């Protein structure tokens, strides 16, 4: 699917099938821009929970004999307050992602800090970004899981926060949306970047391109813009060229599953998870992140760097995750064992 000159998630983390990054792939780990806090009604109840017992960390080390977790990944696993929002991937940007046959994850533990993508992980992928898929199980599932893990559960999605809240209503848990550019905090406030003239220019270019190419879907998430070509895969190269043209200034672009997306550099799913880990009720816990797509690699990297692990969902591919589950039903079955504990 990937051409030689097309980047993946980040220019500095090149997949073997993607070659060198072209202009605009972006160093998304540059210093983040100033964010604005926006009050939202209805806070999320949370409490303070003790540090998990050492046996939880020992269990992970038995599954990570190469020492990829914690210190060797570039960030101390027990780091808490004051942790930088720059991803540890920046320390080894030339290292290719390993390709291996990953085992299933160990039995889940309620003392971990839980993070998960939505589409392709908790619900099946849909043909268009507006589709909700088969998501009727999400509110009940997330409410039960959040209660079981003491509130240390957050969704980290490419969807906008407002869209996620509609999807999981009436459940209210912390959410990172738009690939980490938006974060709904446990107290109910929403953090998001300010408006960008660079994004306004990109919006005009991409909207015009989609209007001229039937089957291409332009998705405007305000702070992230996407071109979906799932219905017209033969237009992949043309979509990539349009995204390259639209990328300027502080913007970067990356590839997902049948989509190219444009967003400001500096924040991603990894930085969102880092920020959550420095707050109650996530602080002091071992992070676990479930995801299926290339943007989730930033989250896998941070989970490993903070002493936890990532779980790749779907077909095997080069990844920073330590474990794999083959499908959405497999994820739901694994999580059901956590509910039963």
N, C-alpha and C positions, 0 to 999 in steps of 0.2 A: 504494500500500500504506500510505503514511503519512498520518495525519490531520493537520490543521493544528496542533494543539496538542501533538503527540507529538514528543519530542526524539529526536535520533539518538545518536551516540556520546557526545557531551558537550554540556552546555547551551550552552557558549560557542562551539561549532563547529556552527552550525545549517546544515542542508542546505536548499536552496530548497524542497524538497517537505515539509519538516518544520516550518517555522514556528518559533515561540518555544517554548522548553522549559518544561514544566510543573514543578510541585514534585517534587523527588526526582530529576530528571535528573542533578543532582550536578555539583559542580566537582571532578573527579577529580584536580586538580592541586594540592589543598591539601597541606600538609606531610605526608609519609608517617609512619605510626605506627612505633613501635619494632618491629623484627622479631627473630625468634629463629632462630638457626642450629641445624639438626638434623643430626647426623652420619649419613651414609648410606654403606653399604659400597661399595667399588669406585670409586676415583677415576678421573677421565678424564685420560689422558695429554695433555700439552700442552707446548709449547716457546715460545721467544721468537723472533719473526720481525721482520725489518727493516721500516721504513716503506716503502710502495710507491713506485715511481718517480713523478716528476712527470707523466709521460705519462699515467698513469691518471687523474689529476685533470683534465688538459687534455682528455682524451677526454670526460669528463662535462660540462665547461664548453661544449664544442661542442654538446652536446645540451640545454643549459640556458641559452640566450642571455639570458633575462630576469634571470638572476642569482638564481634562487630558492634555489640551494644555498648552504650556508655562511653567510657573514656576514649577508646580507640576510634570512635566515630567523630570525635572532635569537641564534644560537650559533656561535661560531667553529669552523670545521670541524676545526682541528687541536687543539682542546681535548682534554686527556687527564685526568690525575688531578685530583680535586677537582671534577669536573663535577656539577652539581646534579641531583637526581632529579625536578625539576619540568620539565614539558614546555614547550618554547618556544612551543607553541600559545597559552599564556597571554598572550603578548605581542600577539597579533593576534586575540583571541577573537571580534571582531565581523566579521572578514573571511570571506565565504562561500567555500565550496569551489568552485574553478573547474570548469566543465564544458567538456570539449574532446575532440577525437578524438586520443587518445594514440598515439604511434608504438610500434613494438616496441622492446624494450631493445637496447642495443648488445651486441656480442659479450662474453660473460662473461670475467672475468679472475681468475686464482687468487690474486692479491694483495689482493682485496677482502675485507671482513668480511661473511660471509653469514648472513642471518637469514630464516626462513621460517615462515609459518603451516602448518598441516597440512590440515585439512578444507577442501575447496573449492580448495585450492592444490596440494598434493602427492597428495591422494587425493580422490575424488569425495565429495560430501555424501551422508550417509545419512539414512534416515527418522527414526531415533531416535539420541540421543546415545550410547547403549550400542553401537551398531553400529560395526564397525571398517572397513566399506567394503572396497574392494579395496586392501589395504595390504601385500600380500605382497612387493611390490617395494621397500618402504621400507628395511628393514635393509641390504640390499645397496647400494642407491642412496646412502644417507646415509654408510655406511662408506667408499665409494669417494670421494664428494665431500669428506668431512672430510679424508681423506688427501691429496687433490689440493690443498686450500687450506690445508694446514698446521695443521689443527685449528680454523680460524676459521670454524666453522659451528655455529649454534645454532637450535633450534626455539623458536618463540614462539607458543604455542597457548592456546586457551580451555580445553583439556582439563587436568585435574590432571596434575602431573608423573608420579605413579605410573602413571596411565593411558597417558601418552606412552611411558614406559619399557617397558611391556608391549607397546605397539604396534610399537616399533622394535627390540626385543630380537633378537639379542644386542648390537646397536650401542649404544654409550655415548658421547653427546655432550652438551654443555651444553643445558639446557632451561629455558625460562620457561613456567610453566603458570598456569592460572586467570587469564588476561589480565594476566599480570605480577605477580600476588600471590605466586606461588611461583617460586623460581629455584634450579635445580640447578647448582651451580658446577663449574668444571673440576676442583676437588679432590674432588668427590663430596659435599660438604655441601649441605644443603637449607635455604634461607631462606624462611620463611613468616610471616605475621602471627599474633598470638595469637588465642585464641577471643574472640568478641564476643557480648554479650548482645543487641545490636541484631540480629545475624544469627540468633540463636536465636528471637527473636520473628518475624522474617521467615520463617524456616523453617516455623514452625507455621502461619502464614497461607497460605503458598503450597502447602504439602502438603495442607492441608484443601481449598483451592480445586481442586487437581488431582483429589482424590478425589471431589469433587462434580461434576466435568465430564469425562466419558469422552472420551478422545482427546487431552486435554491431558497432557503429560508433564512432571512435576516432576523436575528434575535437581539433586541435592544434591552439590556439589563441595567441601563443607566451608566454604571461604572465599568461594565464589561460588555463588549460587542461580539457577536458571533455570526459566522456564516456556516450554515448546516447544508451538507450536500448528500445526505443519506439517500434521498430519492433520485439523485442524479450523480452517481459516483464518477461518471465520465467527465464531470466539470471540476474535479478536484484541483487540477493544475491551474485552471482559470480562477478558482476561488483563492488559491494560495497567492496568485499574482495580485489579486485585488486587495488581499490583506496586507501584502508587502507594500503596496502603493499607499494604503491607508495608515501605515505605521510611521509615526514621526515623533519628534520631541521626546517626552518621557514615556512613550508607549512601547510595549513589546508585544509579540504575538507568539502563540504556541498552538500545537495540534492536539486535538482530542480524537474521540471516536467519531469519524465522519463529520468533523467540525474544525474550523479554525477560529480562534478567539483572540481578541485584542484587549489589552488592559494596561493600566499604569504599572510600571515596574516597582518593586520594593516589597510587595505583600503577596502571599500565596497561602495555600492550605497549610504549609509547614509553619509559617509565622503565626497563623491563627492558632494552631495547636500549641505552639510555644507560649503564646499569651494566655491561653486558658490554663496551661499547666502552672502558671505563676499565680493563680487565683483559687480561692476556696470555691467548690469542694475538690478541685482537681490537684491542688498542690500536694506534693509528697507521694503521689501515687505513680505506679508504672503505667505509661501510656500504651494503649492499643488502638490502632487505626485500621479500619477496613475500607478498601476502595478498589476500583476496577480499572481506572483510566490513567493516562499519562500525568495529568495534573495532580493525581494522588501520590506520585512519587515524592514530592516535597514533604508530604505528611509522613510517608514511610520513613524517610530519612530522619526527620525530627523524632519520631517515636523511638527509633533505634538509638539516636544520640542521647535521649533522655532515659535510657535503660529499658525501654519496652520493645515493641515490635509492630510491624505492619502485616496485614493479611491481604494478599492479592486475591481478588474475586474474578473468576473466569479462566480463560485459556492461559497456559504458561507463556511467559515472555520475559525479556530482561527486566529486572526489577530490584528495588531496594528492600522489598518485603522479605520477611523470613519464612512466611508460611503462605499456603494457598488453599482456598475453597473453590470448588469448581463452578458454583452457580449461586443464584439468589436463594433457591430452596435450601442449598447446603448451608448458607449463612444463617437462614432462619432456624434451621435445625440445630446448628451450633449454639445460637443464642438461646434457644429454648432450654438447653441444659443449664444455662445460667439462671434462668427464671426458676428452674426446678430445685436449685441448691437451697 
